[in-house]
Amino acid sequence: MKYDRELLYIASLLHDLGLSASHAADKRFEVDGADAASRFLLANDYPTSKAEIVWDAIALHALADIADRKQSEVALVHFGAHVDVMGLRMEEITPSLIDDTLALYPRIGMKAAFTEALAEVARKKPHTAIGTGLADIGRRLVHGLEIPNVCDIIHAAPFES
């Protein structure tokens, strides 16, 4: 797979920017982060065509079957995020690379910190959780949080059938 190392690095580095309080807006955290990264890059005279790929990589990084059909950088950020968070597709990475990476960047408290960051998004912006894995986290970790089920929304639509 051919990819632009700089684009992949920037998108990987910034892909969870929307989880930070200073960059959270009113959209899904992935879109808030993509918007913030794009504003930063364009304000610093980064080429628009490259900033658009970074935007896609960040905005789509949680979307299986979409991100992996886009540019290589978008697909790789998606794959990397899912290896990092859930261990998905780890069998495609050499054990020595995993060991070396964990030695350099230990995952001290990663699971708890990450799920709490996502729970905070669900707490503050429950409308962005509908139909996503964020809803699962919100329902489990935010006491009393009501996130509508997509099936209920469909059946409540104001149409006869």
MODELLER restraints for C-alpha pairs under 7 A, 6 or more apart:
rsr = mdl.restraints
at = mdl.atoms
rsr.add(forms.Gaussian(group=physical.xy_distance, feature=features.Distance(at['CA:1:A'], at['CA:72:A']), mean=6.95, stdev=0.5))
rsr.add(forms.Gaussian(group=physical.xy_distance, feature=features.Distance(at['CA:2:A'], at['CA:72:A']), mean=6.83, stdev=0.5))
rsr.add(forms.Gaussian(group=physical.xy_distance, feature=features.Distance(at['CA:3:A'], at['CA:72:A']), mean=5.59, stdev=0.5))
rsr.add(forms.Gaussian(group=physical.xy_distance, feature=features.Distance(at['CA:3:A'], at['CA:73:A']), mean=5.92, stdev=0.5))
rsr.add(forms.Gaussian(group=physical.xy_distance, feature=features.Distance(at['CA:4:A'], at['CA:73:A']), mean=6.94, stdev=0.5))
rsr.add(forms.Gaussian(group=physical.xy_distance, feature=features.Distance(at['CA:7:A'], at['CA:54:A']), mean=6.40, stdev=0.5))
rsr.add(forms.Gaussian(group=physical.xy_distance, feature=features.Distance(at['CA:7:A'], at['CA:73:A']), mean=6.70, stdev=0.5))
rsr.add(forms.Gaussian(group=physical.xy_distance, feature=features.Distance(at['CA:8:A'], at['CA:73:A']), mean=5.14, stdev=0.5))
rsr.add(forms.Gaussian(group=physical.xy_distance, feature=features.Distance(at['CA:8:A'], at['CA:77:A']), mean=6.89, stdev=0.5))
rsr.add(forms.Gaussian(group=physical.xy_distance, feature=features.Distance(at['CA:11:A'], at['CA:54:A']), mean=5.15, stdev=0.5))
rsr.add(forms.Gaussian(group=physical.xy_distance, feature=features.Distance(at['CA:11:A'], at['CA:57:A']), mean=6.15, stdev=0.5))
rsr.add(forms.Gaussian(group=physical.xy_distance, feature=features.Distance(at['CA:11:A'], at['CA:58:A']), mean=6.08, stdev=0.5))
rsr.add(forms.Gaussian(group=physical.xy_distance, feature=features.Distance(at['CA:11:A'], at['CA:77:A']), mean=6.94, stdev=0.5))
rsr.add(forms.Gaussian(group=physical.xy_distance, feature=features.Distance(at['CA:12:A'], at['CA:77:A']), mean=5.75, stdev=0.5))
rsr.add(forms.Gaussian(group=physical.xy_distance, feature=features.Distance(at['CA:14:A'], at['CA:37:A']), mean=6.79, stdev=0.5))
rsr.add(forms.Gaussian(group=physical.xy_distance, feature=features.Distance(at['CA:15:A'], at['CA:33:A']), mean=6.65, stdev=0.5))
rsr.add(forms.Gaussian(group=physical.xy_distance, feature=features.Distance(at['CA:15:A'], at['CA:58:A']), mean=4.70, stdev=0.5))
rsr.add(forms.Gaussian(group=physical.xy_distance, feature=features.Distance(at['CA:16:A'], at['CA:30:A']), mean=6.82, stdev=0.5))
rsr.add(forms.Gaussian(group=physical.xy_distance, feature=features.Distance(at['CA:16:A'], at['CA:33:A']), mean=6.30, stdev=0.5))
rsr.add(forms.Gaussian(group=physical.xy_distance, feature=features.Distance(at['CA:17:A'], at['CA:23:A']), mean=6.49, stdev=0.5))
rsr.add(forms.Gaussian(group=physical.xy_distance, feature=features.Distance(at['CA:17:A'], at['CA:33:A']), mean=4.56, stdev=0.5))
rsr.add(forms.Gaussian(group=physical.xy_distance, feature=features.Distance(at['CA:18:A'], at['CA:24:A']), mean=5.06, stdev=0.5))
rsr.add(forms.Gaussian(group=physical.xy_distance, feature=features.Distance(at['CA:18:A'], at['CA:29:A']), mean=4.49, stdev=0.5))
rsr.add(forms.Gaussian(group=physical.xy_distance, feature=features.Distance(at['CA:18:A'], at['CA:30:A']), mean=5.81, stdev=0.5))
rsr.add(forms.Gaussian(group=physical.xy_distance, feature=features.Distance(at['CA:18:A'], at['CA:32:A']), mean=4.91, stdev=0.5))
rsr.add(forms.Gaussian(group=physical.xy_distance, feature=features.Distance(at['CA:18:A'], at['CA:33:A']), mean=3.66, stdev=0.5))
rsr.add(forms.Gaussian(group=physical.xy_distance, feature=features.Distance(at['CA:19:A'], at['CA:29:A']), mean=5.85, stdev=0.5))
rsr.add(forms.Gaussian(group=physical.xy_distance, feature=features.Distance(at['CA:19:A'], at['CA:117:A']), mean=6.61, stdev=0.5))
rsr.add(forms.Gaussian(group=physical.xy_distance, feature=features.Distance(at['CA:23:A'], at['CA:32:A']), mean=6.54, stdev=0.5))
rsr.add(forms.Gaussian(group=physical.xy_distance, feature=features.Distance(at['CA:23:A'], at['CA:33:A']), mean=6.48, stdev=0.5))
rsr.add(forms.Gaussian(group=physical.xy_distance, feature=features.Distance(at['CA:23:A'], at['CA:36:A']), mean=6.32, stdev=0.5))
rsr.add(forms.Gaussian(group=physical.xy_distance, feature=features.Distance(at['CA:24:A'], at['CA:32:A']), mean=5.75, stdev=0.5))
rsr.add(forms.Gaussian(group=physical.xy_distance, feature=features.Distance(at['CA:25:A'], at['CA:32:A']), mean=5.77, stdev=0.5))
rsr.add(forms.Gaussian(group=physical.xy_distance, feature=features.Distance(at['CA:27:A'], at['CA:128:A']), mean=6.43, stdev=0.5))
rsr.add(forms.Gaussian(group=physical.xy_distance, feature=features.Distance(at['CA:28:A'], at['CA:128:A']), mean=5.11, stdev=0.5))
rsr.add(forms.Gaussian(group=physical.xy_distance, feature=features.Distance(at['CA:30:A'], at['CA:58:A']), mean=6.02, stdev=0.5))
rsr.add(forms.Gaussian(group=physical.xy_distance, feature=features.Distance(at['CA:30:A'], at['CA:59:A']), mean=4.62, stdev=0.5))
rsr.add(forms.Gaussian(group=physical.xy_distance, feature=features.Distance(at['CA:31:A'], at['CA:59:A']), mean=4.76, stdev=0.5))
rsr.add(forms.Gaussian(group=physical.xy_distance, feature=features.Distance(at['CA:33:A'], at['CA:58:A']), mean=6.80, stdev=0.5))
rsr.add(forms.Gaussian(group=physical.xy_distance, feature=features.Distance(at['CA:34:A'], at['CA:55:A']), mean=4.69, stdev=0.5))
rsr.add(forms.Gaussian(group=physical.xy_distance, feature=features.Distance(at['CA:34:A'], at['CA:58:A']), mean=5.16, stdev=0.5))
rsr.add(forms.Gaussian(group=physical.xy_distance, feature=features.Distance(at['CA:34:A'], at['CA:59:A']), mean=5.31, stdev=0.5))
rsr.add(forms.Gaussian(group=physical.xy_distance, feature=features.Distance(at['CA:35:A'], at['CA:55:A']), mean=6.84, stdev=0.5))
rsr.add(forms.Gaussian(group=physical.xy_distance, feature=features.Distance(at['CA:38:A'], at['CA:51:A']), mean=5.71, stdev=0.5))
rsr.add(forms.Gaussian(group=physical.xy_distance, feature=features.Distance(at['CA:38:A'], at['CA:55:A']), mean=6.04, stdev=0.5))
rsr.add(forms.Gaussian(group=physical.xy_distance, feature=features.Distance(at['CA:41:A'], at['CA:51:A']), mean=6.35, stdev=0.5))
rsr.add(forms.Gaussian(group=physical.xy_distance, feature=features.Distance(at['CA:42:A'], at['CA:48:A']), mean=6.70, stdev=0.5))
rsr.add(forms.Gaussian(group=physical.xy_distance, feature=features.Distance(at['CA:42:A'], at['CA:51:A']), mean=6.96, stdev=0.5))
rsr.add(forms.Gaussian(group=physical.xy_distance, feature=features.Distance(at['CA:56:A'], at['CA:74:A']), mean=6.36, stdev=0.5))
rsr.add(forms.Gaussian(group=physical.xy_distance, feature=features.Distance(at['CA:57:A'], at['CA:73:A']), mean=6.61, stdev=0.5))
rsr.add(forms.Gaussian(group=physical.xy_distance, feature=features.Distance(at['CA:57:A'], at['CA:74:A']), mean=3.98, stdev=0.5))
rsr.add(forms.Gaussian(group=physical.xy_distance, feature=features.Distance(at['CA:57:A'], at['CA:77:A']), mean=6.16, stdev=0.5))
rsr.add(forms.Gaussian(group=physical.xy_distance, feature=features.Distance(at['CA:60:A'], at['CA:67:A']), mean=5.54, stdev=0.5))
rsr.add(forms.Gaussian(group=physical.xy_distance, feature=features.Distance(at['CA:61:A'], at['CA:67:A']), mean=6.23, stdev=0.5))
rsr.add(forms.Gaussian(group=physical.xy_distance, feature=features.Distance(at['CA:61:A'], at['CA:77:A']), mean=6.06, stdev=0.5))
rsr.add(forms.Gaussian(group=physical.xy_distance, feature=features.Distance(at['CA:61:A'], at['CA:78:A']), mean=4.21, stdev=0.5))
rsr.add(forms.Gaussian(group=physical.xy_distance, feature=features.Distance(at['CA:62:A'], at['CA:78:A']), mean=6.23, stdev=0.5))
rsr.add(forms.Gaussian(group=physical.xy_distance, feature=features.Distance(at['CA:67:A'], at['CA:74:A']), mean=5.77, stdev=0.5))
rsr.add(forms.Gaussian(group=physical.xy_distance, feature=features.Distance(at['CA:67:A'], at['CA:75:A']), mean=5.02, stdev=0.5))
rsr.add(forms.Gaussian(group=physical.xy_distance, feature=features.Distance(at['CA:67:A'], at['CA:78:A']), mean=6.24, stdev=0.5))
rsr.add(forms.Gaussian(group=physical.xy_distance, feature=features.Distance(at['CA:68:A'], at['CA:74:A']), mean=6.93, stdev=0.5))
rsr.add(forms.Gaussian(group=physical.xy_distance, feature=features.Distance(at['CA:68:A'], at['CA:75:A']), mean=4.15, stdev=0.5))
rsr.add(forms.Gaussian(group=physical.xy_distance, feature=features.Distance(at['CA:69:A'], at['CA:75:A']), mean=6.84, stdev=0.5))
rsr.add(forms.Gaussian(group=physical.xy_distance, feature=features.Distance(at['CA:82:A'], at['CA:88:A']), mean=5.64, stdev=0.5))
rsr.add(forms.Gaussian(group=physical.xy_distance, feature=features.Distance(at['CA:83:A'], at['CA:89:A']), mean=6.22, stdev=0.5))
rsr.add(forms.Gaussian(group=physical.xy_distance, feature=features.Distance(at['CA:83:A'], at['CA:90:A']), mean=6.06, stdev=0.5))
rsr.add(forms.Gaussian(group=physical.xy_distance, feature=features.Distance(at['CA:115:A'], at['CA:137:A']), mean=6.96, stdev=0.5))
rsr.add(forms.Gaussian(group=physical.xy_distance, feature=features.Distance(at['CA:118:A'], at['CA:134:A']), mean=6.55, stdev=0.5))
rsr.add(forms.Gaussian(group=physical.xy_distance, feature=features.Distance(at['CA:118:A'], at['CA:137:A']), mean=6.99, stdev=0.5))
rsr.add(forms.Gaussian(group=physical.xy_distance, feature=features.Distance(at['CA:119:A'], at['CA:137:A']), mean=5.88, stdev=0.5))
rsr.add(forms.Gaussian(group=physical.xy_distance, feature=features.Distance(at['CA:119:A'], at['CA:138:A']), mean=5.11, stdev=0.5))
rsr.add(forms.Gaussian(group=physical.xy_distance, feature=features.Distance(at['CA:119:A'], at['CA:141:A']), mean=6.25, stdev=0.5))
rsr.add(forms.Gaussian(group=physical.xy_distance, feature=features.Distance(at['CA:119:A'], at['CA:142:A']), mean=6.47, stdev=0.5))
rsr.add(forms.Gaussian(group=physical.xy_distance, feature=features.Distance(at['CA:122:A'], at['CA:129:A']), mean=6.09, stdev=0.5))
rsr.add(forms.Gaussian(group=physical.xy_distance, feature=features.Distance(at['CA:122:A'], at['CA:134:A']), mean=6.49, stdev=0.5))
rsr.add(forms.Gaussian(group=physical.xy_distance, feature=features.Distance(at['CA:122:A'], at['CA:135:A']), mean=6.95, stdev=0.5))
rsr.add(forms.Gaussian(group=physical.xy_distance, feature=features.Distance(at['CA:122:A'], at['CA:138:A']), mean=5.21, stdev=0.5))
rsr.add(forms.Gaussian(group=physical.xy_distance, feature=features.Distance(at['CA:123:A'], at['CA:138:A']), mean=6.82, stdev=0.5))
rsr.add(forms.Gaussian(group=physical.xy_distance, feature=features.Distance(at['CA:123:A'], at['CA:142:A']), mean=6.59, stdev=0.5))
rsr.add(forms.Gaussian(group=physical.xy_distance, feature=features.Distance(at['CA:126:A'], at['CA:147:A']), mean=6.23, stdev=0.5))
rsr.add(forms.Gaussian(group=physical.xy_distance, feature=features.Distance(at['CA:129:A'], at['CA:135:A']), mean=4.75, stdev=0.5))
rsr.add(forms.Gaussian(group=physical.xy_distance, feature=features.Distance(at['CA:130:A'], at['CA:147:A']), mean=6.31, stdev=0.5))
rsr.add(forms.Gaussian(group=physical.xy_distance, feature=features.Distance(at['CA:130:A'], at['CA:148:A']), mean=6.36, stdev=0.5))
rsr.add(forms.Gaussian(group=physical.xy_distance, feature=features.Distance(at['CA:130:A'], at['CA:149:A']), mean=6.85, stdev=0.5))
rsr.add(forms.Gaussian(group=physical.xy_distance, feature=features.Distance(at['CA:130:A'], at['CA:150:A']), mean=6.80, stdev=0.5))
rsr.add(forms.Gaussian(group=physical.xy_distance, feature=features.Distance(at['CA:131:A'], at['CA:150:A']), mean=5.95, stdev=0.5))
rsr.add(forms.Gaussian(group=physical.xy_distance, feature=features.Distance(at['CA:135:A'], at['CA:147:A']), mean=6.48, stdev=0.5))
rsr.add(forms.Gaussian(group=physical.xy_distance, feature=features.Distance(at['CA:138:A'], at['CA:145:A']), mean=6.69, stdev=0.5))
rsr.add(forms.Gaussian(group=physical.xy_distance, feature=features.Distance(at['CA:139:A'], at['CA:145:A']), mean=5.99, stdev=0.5))
